[in-house]
Amino acid sequence: MPKRVDHEERRTQIAEALIRVAGRRGLHAVGMRDVAAEAGVSLRLVQYYFQTKEKLLFYGLQHLTDRFTARVGARLAGPAPGPRATIEALLLASLPTDEESRTFHLLYSSYSILSVTDEALAAQPFIDNPDAAENAVTGLITQAQESGLADPDVDPRTEAISLLAMAATMGTSILVGQRGPDSAVAVLRHHLDRIFRTGTPSPARDAPPS
């Protein structure tokens, strides 16, 4: 009886090959033939699953995002983390401090550029929910304010935008050798210290007296 093919597993195998070869050569230089060779499968098989390079790139982006989500989850394993710990895990996971996170930052940056300059990619949304991280961080800061764990005077949305932009820029500065990971982490934690309070939570400013 012939072995049953797991199509999702095959797509994942090809996406992993895309990430590996693009991490070495750059996303712009990768073709479907390169991915097939890296995955150890035929070009025809890659074309069967993805038809075009653009479809392969979009699937690869989703796979890359899923890997990043799993990376953040691994940092948060254990007792339920508070808002600051969750935000810090998200920010630090995006910094290129090891081979996997370096590849993530490099390829995610490449995807964002290609989504602007490549007509086929530009015709489709870059990611399904581009504001997901911003909304999540905004919600966590708001939650911390309501619990007396964050400065009630900061604007959660503005701080979320600033933190995510800062992490992205710090990641690029690490990639190009402008600064080391320890320096980038210190800067991010400095700004988290400005937003979040330490010690015993203080009552929210608008909370009714007990």
C-alpha positions in Angstrom: 0.0 0.0 0.0 1.6 3.4 -1.0 2.5 5.7 1.8 -0.1 8.5 2.4 1.4 11.9 1.7 0.9 14.5 4.4 0.5 17.6 2.3 0.8 20.1 5.1 4.0 18.4 6.2 5.3 18.6 2.6 4.5 22.4 2.5 6.2 22.9 5.8 9.3 21.0 4.5 9.5 23.3 1.5 8.9 26.5 3.6 11.7 25.5 5.9 14.0 25.0 2.9 13.0 28.5 1.7 13.9 30.0 5.0 17.2 28.2 5.2 18.4 29.2 1.7 17.0 32.7 1.9 18.8 33.2 5.2 22.1 32.4 3.5 21.6 34.2 0.2 18.9 36.8 0.7 15.2 36.5 -0.2 15.6 38.5 -3.4 18.1 36.0 -4.8 16.1 32.8 -4.1 14.2 31.0 -6.9 11.9 28.0 -6.8 14.7 25.8 -8.2 17.0 26.8 -5.3 14.2 25.9 -2.8 13.6 22.5 -4.4 17.3 21.7 -4.2 17.5 22.7 -0.6 14.4 20.6 0.3 15.7 17.6 -1.6 12.6 17.5 -3.9 11.9 18.1 -7.5 11.1 21.6 -8.9 7.9 20.1 -10.2 6.8 19.2 -6.7 7.4 22.7 -5.4 5.4 24.1 -8.4 2.6 21.6 -7.6 2.2 22.9 -4.1 2.8 26.6 -4.7 2.4 27.3 -8.5 4.3 30.6 -8.3 7.2 32.1 -6.4 4.9 34.7 -4.9 2.6 32.0 -3.4 5.7 30.3 -2.0 6.9 33.5 -0.5 3.6 34.2 1.2 3.4 30.7 2.7 7.0 31.1 3.8 6.1 34.4 5.5 3.2 32.8 7.4 5.5 29.9 8.4 8.1 32.4 9.6 5.4 34.2 11.7 4.3 30.9 13.2 7.8 30.1 14.2 8.2 33.5 15.8 4.9 33.0 17.8 6.2 29.7 19.0 9.5 31.4 20.1 7.6 33.9 22.1 5.5 31.2 23.7 8.6 29.3 24.7 9.9 32.4 26.5 6.6 32.6 28.4 6.4 29.0 29.4 5.6 28.4 33.1 3.5 30.5 35.5 1.2 33.1 33.8 3.3 36.1 33.0 2.3 39.7 33.7 1.9 42.4 31.1 5.5 43.6 31.3 7.0 40.1 31.0 4.8 39.3 28.0 5.8 42.5 26.2 9.4 41.9 27.0 9.3 38.4 25.7 7.8 39.7 22.4 10.4 42.4 22.0 13.4 40.3 22.9 12.3 37.4 20.7 12.5 39.7 17.7 16.1 40.7 18.3 18.7 38.8 16.2 20.6 37.3 19.1 21.0 33.8 17.7 20.8 32.1 14.3 17.0 31.6 14.3 16.2 35.1 15.4 18.8 36.5 13.0 17.1 34.7 10.1 13.7 35.9 11.3 14.7 39.5 11.4 16.6 39.4 8.1 13.8 37.7 6.2 10.9 39.7 7.7 12.7 42.9 6.7 13.3 41.5 3.2 9.6 40.5 2.9 8.5 44.0 3.9 10.7 45.6 1.3 9.7 43.1 -1.4 6.0 43.8 -0.6 6.6 47.4 -1.7 8.9 46.9 -4.7 7.5 43.6 -6.2 4.2 44.2 -8.1 2.9 40.7 -7.6 3.6 40.8 -3.8 2.4 44.4 -3.5 -1.0 43.4 -5.0 -1.7 41.2 -1.9 -1.6 42.2 1.8 1.8 41.8 3.4 0.4 40.0 6.4 -3.2 39.1 7.3 -3.3 41.3 10.5 -0.5 43.9 10.3 -1.7 45.6 13.6 -1.8 42.4 15.6 1.4 43.0 17.6 0.6 46.7 18.1 -2.9 45.9 19.3 -1.6 43.2 21.7 1.0 45.5 23.3 -1.5 48.3 23.6 -3.9 46.0 25.4 -1.2 44.8 27.7 -0.1 48.3 28.7 -3.8 49.2 29.3 -4.2 46.2 31.4 -1.1 47.1 33.4 -2.5 50.6 33.9 -5.8 49.3 35.2 -3.9 47.1 37.7 -1.7 49.9 38.9 1.4 48.3 37.3 2.1 51.1 34.7 2.2 54.8 34.6 -1.4 56.0 34.2 -0.2 59.1 32.2 1.3 57.2 29.3 -0.7 56.6 26.1 -0.8 52.8 25.5 -1.1 53.1 21.7 1.8 55.5 21.4 4.0 53.4 23.7 3.2 50.2 21.8 4.1 51.8 18.5 7.3 53.2 19.9 8.4 49.9 21.5 7.8 47.9 18.4 9.5 50.4 16.2 12.4 50.5 18.6 12.8 46.8 18.6 12.8 46.6 14.8 15.4 49.3 14.6 17.6 47.8 17.3 17.4 44.5 15.4 18.7 46.0 12.3 21.5 47.8 14.2 22.6 44.4 15.6 22.5 42.8 12.1 24.8 45.5 10.7 27.1 45.4 13.7 26.3 48.9 15.0 25.6 47.5 18.5 25.6 44.3 20.4 22.6 42.4 21.7 23.3 43.4 25.3 23.2 47.1 24.4 19.9 46.7 22.5 18.3 44.7 25.4 19.4 47.4 27.9 17.8 50.1 25.8 14.5 48.3 25.5 14.4 47.5 29.2 15.2 51.1 30.0 12.0 52.2 28.1 10.0 49.4 29.8 11.2 50.7 33.2 9.8 54.1 32.2 6.4 52.7 31.4 6.0 50.0 34.1 6.2 50.3 37.9 8.1 48.1 40.1 7.1 46.8 43.5 3.6 46.8 44.9 0.9 47.8 42.4 -0.6 51.2 42.9 -4.3 51.8 42.5 -5.3 53.1 39.1 -5.9 56.8 39.1 -9.6 56.6 38.4 -10.3 53.6 40.7 -13.0 54.3 43.3 -11.8 54.5 46.9 -12.2 51.3 48.9 
